[in-house]
Amino acid sequence: MAPEALYLQPREMASATQTPVKGTRPAGAANEQEARQYVRRMFGDIASRYDLLNHLLSGNLDRWWRGRTAATFDHILRLPAARVLDVCCGTGDLTLALERRATHSCSAGARIIGSDFAHPMLARAAEKSRAAGRPAPGRIAWLEADALNAPFAPGTFDLITMGWGFRNLTNYESGLREFFRLLRPRGELGILECAEPRGALFGGLFRFYFRTVVPRVGGAISGNGAAYAYLPASVQKFLVPEELARLMCDVGFVDVGYKLWTGGSIALHMGRRPG
């Protein structure tokens, strides 16, 4: 079992990494613009079954991972005037988990924005929020925006989070630089992502499930086999945790580290803008 949290020094990360890939490239996408269009269309197409499949395919562990992510940033969510941006928020589950945690921390002043560039996803997030009677007026706002070109001034946010969206960016370094720009001095970044377990037994079971079961079940229920074939392929090609940590350091983040959960299949990456 992987340790609860790893904070690596730049020298350690440099020795453990390879040249990182630039960003996601779905099959048939020749450049960043085509990759962006593919991802936006794909998530729009699966929006209606996205929540169902997230819960089903993860055995409902996705709720727990989001809850632990929100709890990790309690020290920010309890600030009386915290400003939080949840990028690539999808149908809003992590955004709402952050809001619930802010309420639990008795932070009446926290303001949270959920942003996504796939309109059907964002529409479901707003609908879900209204149906749940949450949050308090003015606590959450929903915004259609591109993660690589957010319409905010530099230094706007105390916390930026991202749940299972980072590996879908067409340029990972550009994404990190945009998040760095948007954070206030000492503001923090949390990226929740899939990872491939390294243990022989659990790693083998994970790869079989993720590359065989997930595409078949996800494709059958969503009606979009290509989307759920892209999912395991994108994880397989994605940066290993040490590589992403190294890239975060290269961009300028400090106190960079990550937590591995569920046998190393989920990673929460953390970093802070110096101040």
Secondary structure, DSSP 8 states (H G I E B T S, - for coil): ---S-EE--HHHHHHH------S---TT--SHHHHHHHHHHHHHHTHHHHHHHHHHHTTTHHHHHHHHHHHHTHHHHTSTT-EEEEET-TTSHHHHHHHHHHHHTT-TT-EEEEEES-HHHHHHHHHHHHHTT-S-TTSEEEEE--TTS-SS-TT-EEEEEEES-GGG-S-HHHHHHHHHHHEEEEEEEEEEEE----SHHHHHHHHHIIIIIHHHHHHHHHS-HHHHHHHHHHHHHS--HHHHHHHHHHHT-EEEEEEEEGGGTEEEEEEE---
